[in-house]
Amino acid sequence: MRKLATVVLGCLLLTGCAANWQAPEVRYKIVSQEKQSSSEFFNLELVGDAPSGALEPSQLKTKVLSTDRAEGAQVGDELLCVIEQKKGSAIGDSNVNTRLLSCKKA
């Protein structure tokens, strides 16, 4: 019985390191547009400070977004974006991954 309790406790500790965070409206400004091969991208800069609770606030300062994901937007416009950050467990990849889930003109 003790061995089982030890194994369960160990599993709880390892999975406890994984984390998720999501922000529904993070404001970015489109500062430039780039074309690479056949794709076009907007370079975004965070307006203001990173939202509280972010797993890795420094990853929110600048982002790149495909121009087709912000229809009708152009350089100088501001976007409201849904941001998701995920951190893996201690066993797997423990880096924080940041994704822009969706963006719309502000």
N, C-alpha and C positions, 0 to 999 in steps of 0.2 A: 504494500500500500504506500509506503514512503517513497519508493522508486517512482510510482505513478504520480504522486504529488510533486516530486522533484521535476519530472519531465513536463508536467502541465505548467508549473511555475516557470520553467525555462522557456517554454514556448510563448507564454504570455509576455515575458520580458523581451524576447526577440521581436515579436510582432508589435510591441508597444513603441518601437522606434519608427515605424512607418507613420506618415502623416499626410493629410490632404488639407488644402486651403483654397477657397474660391472667393473672388470679389466680383459682384455683379456690375459695378460701374467704375472703371478706372479710366481717367481722362488722359488721352494722348494727343499730341499735336504732330501733324505730318510735316516733317522738316525738309524732306527731299524725296526724290523718286529716282530709282535706278533700274536699268535694264541689264539683265544677265541672260545671255543666250536668247531663248524665246520667252522668258518670263520677265514681268515687271514687278517691282517691289516698292513699297513706301517705307521710309525710315521714320520711325516714331520716337518721340521723346515724351517721357512722363511729365504731365503738368502738375506741379505741386509735389507733395511728399508721397511716398509709398503708403498704401493703406496699412493700418495697424493689423497685426496678426500675420502678416506675410511671412512665409517660411524663409525666404531669401530676398529681402527688399532690394538689394543691389541688382538683381536680375530683372526688375521692373523698370529701371531707368530708361533703357533704350530697347526697342523691339523692331523686328522687321515683319511686314505684313504684305502678302500678295495683293496687288491692286484690285484683283477681281473679288476680294473678300470685303471690300469697302466701296461698293458701287456708288458712283457719282462723286466720290471724294477726290480732292486734289491737294497739292502742296499748300500749306497754310491753314487747312481745315483742322478742326478738332474732332476726335472720335471718342465715343464711350465704348469701352471694351470689357467683356467678361473674361477674367483671368483665372487660370487654375494653376496651382502649384502642387506637385506631388513629390514626396520624398519616400524612397524605397526603404525596405527593412535593413537591419544590420547584416542579414545573410546575403541579400542580393545587392542591387545597385542602391547605394545610400545617397546618391546625388539628388539635388532638387531639380526637377524638370518644370519649366514654366511654359505654358501654352496660352495663346490667345484663342478663346473658343469662338467668339463672335465680336464684331465691331459694327457700330452704326454712327452716322454723322451726328454730332452733338447739336 
